[in-house]
Amino acid sequence: MTYALEVEWEGGLTAVYQVADNSHTEPEFTGSADLFALIPRSNGEWLIYVEASSTASFDGVSAFYPTVNGDARSVLTNDGKGGIQISEFNYTFIPDDKRRFTLGLVDPSAWLDRGRIANDENKHFLNGSFVNNATIEFPDYTIGAIFRWLAKDSRPEFTVVITGSDGIADLPDRSYQSLLDVTSDSRGAFIGAGASWILDRASWRLGAWVKTNDHPVAGSVDETEMNYGVYGVYGWQSGSNALNFRAGLANPDVSISDRFIAVAYERKSKYGLLGIGVAKTHITDGYQVSDKSSAVDSEFFFRIPILQNTGHITPSVQYVVNPGFDISGELNSSSAVVAGVRFHLSF
């Protein structure tokens, strides 16, 4: 007996051009492509996610201000160039209408710290501070499991994520072979849990996480600790208006950023979608440069639909303050106004 293979798929193309008022940066053009394929089965579904990214400029805007383009450098080879990769490949078991169990190559950030308007750099805010909470030390795409108990009546939805501490982009050679080497002494686990209450107009998410691999303690030569934290997300939507609030705390002994807060607002009109957001990330004492203790990200955009709503063009202006560090390491300390335009096509 043979079975027809039913495949549901969708994809998108994104191009971003940005320029900053900083003479040390060069104008930058980046491009990316995404393809999702969903294969339903009798007791669940397969998910395959393939993405590609262009090579970002070494002295481009996003090299100096990494948060301004959440779509840049989404795929990198071990020599820092763009490429193509399978980012997710997993199977979700659906035993009943209450539970979901996902196993395989997963994206932990897709299941915790979610928001209706602040989670998608291709269609909403481009700045990474409005995509995920800066205090949560998410691994990149990695091997793991996701357990979900769906909401019922007054009971919230519960999600537990258990993965390796390192994802593809976190490894020196960015290879699947290294990803599977889970017994390495430098590896640990990322464990996150959250509860969410989804109402007609409002949504609440509360959670906690821990990353068990050793992290050096700031200011100490040989002391290490695990990293951990808590987070919260509040969303509200009514008619044409939507709000998103995010906050987070992390272990100040080992985290570069130990406090985070962000607010984002969107309003729909017949001409397009307006978005305004402001975020502040506090840099812990052991990592501060000079007297600058916080990173600031702000973004204003207007998304204009084109091609019968299958695509959009989004001009934007951002003001960012980079205090010398972000979650990826040491950077130049400065501030800038960044102007840009994003083109996105869905298919």
C-alpha positions in Angstrom: 0.0 0.0 0.0 1.3 3.5 -0.9 0.5 6.8 0.7 0.6 10.2 -1.1 3.1 12.6 0.4 1.2 15.8 1.3 3.5 18.8 1.8 2.4 22.2 3.0 5.0 24.8 2.4 5.6 28.6 2.5 8.6 30.8 2.1 9.9 34.3 1.9 12.6 36.5 0.5 14.0 39.5 2.4 16.4 42.3 1.4 17.6 45.1 3.7 19.6 48.2 2.9 20.9 50.3 5.8 23.1 53.3 6.3 24.3 55.0 9.5 25.5 58.5 10.4 28.8 57.0 11.6 31.7 57.6 9.3 33.3 54.3 10.4 30.5 52.2 9.0 29.8 51.4 5.3 26.2 51.3 3.9 25.1 47.6 3.9 22.9 45.4 1.8 21.8 42.0 3.2 19.5 39.3 1.8 17.9 36.2 3.1 15.5 33.4 2.0 13.4 31.1 4.1 11.5 27.9 3.2 9.2 26.0 5.6 7.9 22.6 4.6 5.3 20.8 6.8 4.6 17.1 6.2 1.4 15.9 8.1 1.4 12.3 9.2 -1.3 10.2 11.0 0.2 10.8 14.5 2.0 14.1 14.0 4.0 16.2 11.5 7.5 16.7 10.1 8.9 20.2 9.9 11.8 21.1 7.7 13.1 24.7 7.7 15.8 25.8 5.2 17.3 29.3 5.3 19.9 31.2 3.4 21.7 34.4 4.1 24.1 36.6 2.1 27.6 37.6 3.4 27.3 40.7 5.5 30.0 43.4 5.1 32.9 43.3 7.5 32.6 47.0 8.2 28.9 47.4 7.4 26.3 48.8 9.7 25.3 45.5 11.4 29.0 44.8 12.2 29.1 47.9 14.4 25.5 47.8 15.6 24.4 44.1 15.7 20.9 44.7 16.9 19.8 47.0 14.0 19.3 44.1 11.6 17.9 40.9 13.1 17.9 39.3 9.7 21.6 39.8 9.0 24.1 36.9 9.6 21.3 34.4 10.2 23.4 31.8 8.4 27.2 31.8 8.5 29.8 29.4 7.5 32.9 28.8 9.6 34.8 31.5 7.7 32.1 34.1 8.4 30.4 34.1 5.0 26.8 33.6 4.2 25.4 30.3 3.1 22.5 27.8 3.1 21.6 25.5 6.0 18.9 23.3 7.3 18.0 25.2 10.5 15.1 23.0 11.7 14.4 19.3 11.1 12.0 17.8 13.7 9.0 15.7 14.2 6.0 16.7 16.4 4.0 13.9 18.0 0.4 14.7 18.5 -1.0 12.0 20.8 -4.2 13.9 21.6 -5.8 17.3 21.6 -3.9 18.3 24.8 -0.2 17.5 24.2 2.5 18.1 21.7 6.0 16.6 21.8 8.7 17.8 19.3 12.1 16.1 18.9 15.0 16.9 16.6 16.7 20.0 15.4 14.8 22.9 16.9 14.8 26.7 17.6 14.4 27.3 21.3 13.6 31.0 20.9 10.5 30.2 18.9 8.7 28.6 21.9 9.6 30.9 24.8 9.4 34.7 25.0 6.9 34.9 22.1 4.8 37.9 21.2 2.2 38.8 18.6 3.9 41.8 17.1 7.5 41.5 18.3 9.0 38.2 17.1 9.4 38.5 13.3 12.2 40.6 11.8 10.9 40.0 8.3 7.4 41.4 8.8 7.5 43.5 12.0 10.4 45.2 13.8 13.8 44.7 12.2 15.8 45.5 15.4 16.8 42.4 17.3 15.8 43.8 20.6 12.1 43.5 19.5 12.6 39.9 18.3 13.8 38.3 21.6 14.7 39.3 25.1 18.4 40.2 25.3 18.9 38.6 28.7 17.8 35.1 27.6 20.9 33.2 26.5 19.2 31.2 23.8 21.3 28.7 21.9 21.1 28.8 18.1 19.3 26.0 16.2 20.2 22.9 18.2 19.3 19.3 19.1 16.5 19.1 21.7 12.9 18.4 22.7 9.9 20.6 23.3 7.0 19.6 25.4 3.7 21.5 25.3 0.5 21.1 27.3 -2.2 23.1 25.5 -4.4 25.5 27.4 -7.8 24.3 28.5 -10.6 26.4 30.2 -8.8 28.5 32.8 -5.6 26.5 32.7 -2.7 28.1 30.8 -0.5 26.5 28.2 2.7 25.1 29.6 5.9 24.7 27.5 9.2 23.0 28.5 12.2 23.3 26.2 15.3 21.0 26.8 18.2 21.4 24.3 21.9 21.4 24.1 23.7 24.5 25.4 25.2 25.2 22.0 23.6 25.6 18.6 25.0 25.6 15.1 26.1 29.3 15.1 27.6 28.9 18.6 30.2 26.4 17.5 33.6 27.3 16.1 33.2 25.3 12.9 29.4 25.7 12.7 28.9 22.0 11.7 26.3 19.4 12.3 29.0 17.0 13.3 30.1 19.3 16.2 26.4 19.9 17.1 26.0 16.1 17.7 29.1 16.0 20.0 26.9 16.5 23.1 29.4 14.8 25.4 32.0 17.6 25.1 33.3 18.9 28.4 32.4 22.5 27.5 28.8 21.6 26.7 25.7 21.6 28.9 22.0 22.0 28.5 19.6 24.8 28.0 16.3 24.3 29.9 13.5 26.7 29.7 9.9 26.6 31.0 7.0 29.0 30.6 3.3 29.4 31.1 1.1 31.5 28.8 -2.5 32.8 29.1 -4.0 33.8 25.7 -7.1 35.9 25.9 -9.1 37.7 23.2 -7.3 41.0 23.6 -4.5 40.3 26.0 -1.8 37.6 26.5 0.6 36.9 29.4 3.8 34.8 29.3 5.9 34.1 32.3 8.9 31.8 32.4 12.4 30.9 33.6 15.5 29.3 32.1 18.9 28.0 32.9 22.0 27.2 30.9 24.1 24.6 32.7 27.5 24.9 31.0 30.3 26.8 32.8 30.3 30.6 32.4 33.3 32.6 33.6 32.4 35.0 36.4 33.3 38.6 35.6 36.3 39.8 37.4 37.4 36.3 38.5 40.1 34.3 36.9 39.0 30.7 37.6 35.5 30.9 39.0 32.5 29.7 36.9 28.7 29.6 37.3 25.7 28.6 35.4 23.6 31.3 33.7 19.9 31.6 34.5 17.1 34.1 34.4 13.4 34.9 34.4 11.3 36.7 31.8 7.8 38.1 31.2 5.8 39.1 28.1 2.6 41.0 28.0 0.7 41.6 24.8 -2.5 43.6 24.1 -4.4 43.9 20.8 -7.7 45.7 20.0 -8.9 46.6 16.6 -6.0 48.3 14.7 -3.8 48.8 17.8 -1.4 46.3 19.4 1.1 46.6 22.3 4.0 44.4 23.5 5.9 44.6 26.7 9.0 42.5 27.5 11.2 42.3 30.6 13.9 40.0 31.8 16.5 39.3 34.5 19.6 37.2 34.3 22.5 36.1 36.6 24.6 39.3 37.0 27.8 37.3 37.8 28.1 35.9 34.3 25.6 37.7 32.0 26.8 40.6 29.9 23.2 41.9 30.1 21.4 41.2 33.3 18.3 43.5 32.9 16.1 44.1 29.9 12.9 46.0 29.2 11.2 46.8 25.9 7.9 48.3 24.7 6.6 48.1 21.1 3.5 49.5 19.5 1.9 48.9 16.1 -1.1 50.5 14.4 -2.8 49.3 11.2 -4.2 51.7 8.7 -5.5 51.4 5.1 -2.1 52.7 4.0 0.1 50.2 5.9 1.4 49.3 9.3 3.1 51.8 11.7 5.5 50.5 14.3 7.3 52.3 17.2 9.5 50.5 19.8 12.0 51.4 22.5 14.3 48.9 24.4 16.9 49.2 27.2 19.5 46.6 28.0 21.5 47.0 31.2 25.1 45.9 31.0 26.4 44.3 34.2 29.0 46.0 36.2 31.8 43.6 35.2 31.4 44.3 31.5 30.7 48.0 31.5 32.9 50.2 29.4 33.7 53.7 30.7 30.5 55.2 32.2 28.1 53.6 29.7 26.0 51.0 31.5 23.1 50.5 29.1 22.4 49.7 25.5 19.4 51.5 23.9 17.5 50.5 20.8 14.6 52.4 19.2 12.9 51.9 15.9 10.2 53.6 13.8 8.9 51.9 10.7 6.0 52.1 8.3 5.2 48.9 6.3 3.6 49.5 2.9 1.9 46.5 1.2 2.7 45.8 -2.4 2.1 43.1 -5.1 -1.5 42.5 -3.9 -0.3 42.1 -0.3 2.1 39.3 -1.1 5.0 41.6 -0.3 5.8 44.9 1.4 8.4 47.7 1.5 9.3 49.0 4.9 11.3 52.2 5.4 12.6 52.6 9.0 14.7 54.8 11.2 16.5 53.5 14.3 18.5 55.2 17.0 20.9 52.9 18.9 23.3 53.4 21.7 26.0 50.7 21.9 27.9 50.9 25.2 30.8 48.7 24.0 29.2 45.3 24.6 26.3 43.2 23.5 25.4 39.6 24.2 27.9 38.5 21.5 31.0 40.2 23.0 33.1 43.4 22.8 32.2 46.1 20.3 33.1 49.7 19.6 31.3 52.1 21.9 29.1 54.7 20.1 25.6 55.7 19.1 24.1 56.2 15.7 21.0 57.0 13.7 20.4 54.2 11.2 18.1 54.6 8.2 17.0 51.7 6.1 14.5 50.0 3.9 13.4 46.4 3.9 11.7 44.5 1.0 9.9 41.3 1.8 8.1 38.9 -0.5 6.0 35.9 0.8 5.2 32.9 -1.4 
